[in-house]
Amino acid sequence: MAQGAGTVATVPLSDDAPPSPPPRDEPRPVRRARTTWRQALRKDWRLYSFVVLPVLFFLAFKYVPMIGNVIAFRRFRPGSNPLGDEWVGFYYFEMFIHNQQFWQVFWNTAILGLLTLAICFPLPIVLALMLNELRSRRFKKIVQTISYLPHFMSIVIVAGLVLQLTAVSGTVNQVVEAFGGDAIAFMQQPDWFRTIYVSSEVWQTVGWGTILYLAALTTIDDQLYEASRIDGANRWQQTWHITLPGIRPTMMVLLILNIGSFMAVGFEKVLLLQNPLIYSTADVISTYLYRVGIQSAQFSYGTAIGLFEAIIGLVLVLSANYASRRMVGASLW
């Protein structure tokens, strides 16, 4: 229909057509340029240069030696092919699975690892909480220095001290005799080895283990403690509801790492403390592997045992990491 001058022509809309929404000015998403690894390397090459030596170290001493695990499935003879002469499959695995002596050292390792984990893991947390409650900074430094000192001592020195203290004429037996008891040959009786080993581990590692927990305690907001005091919370309630949840991620990461080394009981200390009289409780996988695989030159057999131990450690780490991520929300990856 024609309209007069000065009017705008309108187009009638159908009754069925919905009205068009008013136009909106929507911001367009900004596309970020993807940085390739070449560009990142060219830009920050000075920072990446610090990674070169650690990467070379791990390649040379960690990853390249993994190739040697193939001799667990091949028969190796000294002086011949470094990767073995002939394929034997799971022959060496079946050999130690059917070996009663291997299972004895396996359970010795599991028991020592479990005792070490159950005792040496929570004690640094307890010590860190106690040090955190101290108000005297001087006394706190003295306690930290005394507790850190054993960590810097050589394993040989620690083992020598343990042997001297537990000798028949040693300090421990002198104290026992002073109270009217009889001297005990501690290092000649298998039942005493686990107690002595775990005690020496506590003395040597607990103080040093508090460092990470003390660092984690400094990240907790002080306002949480002030608010809890206003609500009437005592020191125990503050520790239970604020301090422990604040260091829980650190606790879980260290627990996963400790579980991963569950089967790798300290080789040096056990080797220095053990003797044939206490093999029934003191012989672990690492010392058995050294004695059978290295000293007896059964390299393929020793490699099979080492690979079996490594697989157990890998399964434990993956399982602990998965359980921690599902239950607590903290994990290594």
Secondary structure, DSSP 8 states (H G I E B T S, - for coil): ----TT--------TTS-------------------HHHHHHHSHHHHHTTHHHHHHHIIIIIGGGGGGGGGSEE--TTS-TT-SEE-TTHHHHHHHT-HHHHHHHHHHHHHHHHHHHHHTHHHHHHHHHHHH---HHHHHHHHHHHHGGGGS-HHHHHHHHHHHTSTTSHHHHHHHHTT-----GGG-GGGHHHHHHHHHHHHHHHHHHHHHHHHHTTS-HHHHHHHHHTT--HHHHIIIIIHHHTHHHHHHHHHHHHHTSS---HHHHHHH--GGGHHHH--HHHHHIIIIIIT--HHHHHHHHHHHHHHHHHHHHHHHHHHHHHTS----
